[in-house]
């Protein structure tokens, strides 16, 4: 079978450690695995970067955890990829953090890396009590301090908010919080009930709650702007991500920076997740092992059967997605593709079933799709 190639970018979300100083109730991780050595982590980076070069694609590296700043290897890895893979001044590294360990010394050191694009900080409440209930007492104040340190050093940052019934009301307020803090972006994502997050299954949003929230955030995206680094810029709310569903035929759209046939789910097209022990998952929230990069060439893993199915997802989707216009009608550029595969897998043990939180009821007579295989 020929190796799948893609000419734009292939991201590696690299979980360099499973150590974390917080114990969030909604965390999608389960039991921690044994940490690997720096030598093995360097091998992971080499395998990934060399494969992406062969595919004639661009690099996109996410360093996360656990809490990446707890890793003894964090700076070593950042130094290595910056000096060995021509990342200088290319803004291709994103760091995912809970913000609590981002000190003044940390940001001064980060500011010296031209490869750094931004830091994503998790906030799960617009108010102290809500965030601390989910992530631990005092964590909100420490996260805000970390954000302030980033802003003072002019390091771009975004906010990530995981929404469920326990923080649903404040999800409507988080854009204003992000704007006030000076964030350049905001991502609101749905809870995936796996790992520790399985205990919050009963707190998943209803379809109506989700639609109401997404409609509100779509409207806020149009009007929000922030003062950042002496320039007035629009704060982007990431509304076209894998776990967002199309609101209506009027505002269903593809972001301009991607070509019109971009699949809504990134699996098999733009990214993959690699753990510190080398285990590879299609996505950080779809925990189906597809290989180990310490034992296999990344190109072989990139051509895994499951990833190939996601590249032709409209053939394999089930239920109402099989005849939904957002999935199969070219007019909408296959915008949805079946909703959040990770949530379907968490509910049904099948990533190709219809998204359980989708409210849309398509008319079967209007659209057709190839028979499921």
Secondary structure, 3 states (H helix, E strand, C coil): CCCCCCCCEEEEEEECCCCCCCCCCCCCCCCCCCCCCHHHHHHHHHHHHHHHHHCCCEEEEEEECCCHHHCCCHHHHHHHHHHHCCCCCCCCEEEEECCCCCCHHHHHHHCCCCCEEEEEEECCCCCHHHHHHHHCCCHHHHHHHHHHHHHHCCCCEEEEEEECCCCHHHHCCHHHHHHHHCCCEEEEEECCCCHHHHHHHHHCCCHHHHHHHHHHHHHHHHHCEEEECCEEEECEECCCCCCCCCCCCCCCCCCCCCCCCCCCCCECCCEEEEECCCEEEEECCEEEEEEECCCCCHHHHHCCHHHHHHHCHHHHCCHHHHHCHHHHCHHHCCCCCCCCHHHHHHHHCCCCCCCCCCCCCCCHHHCCCCCCC
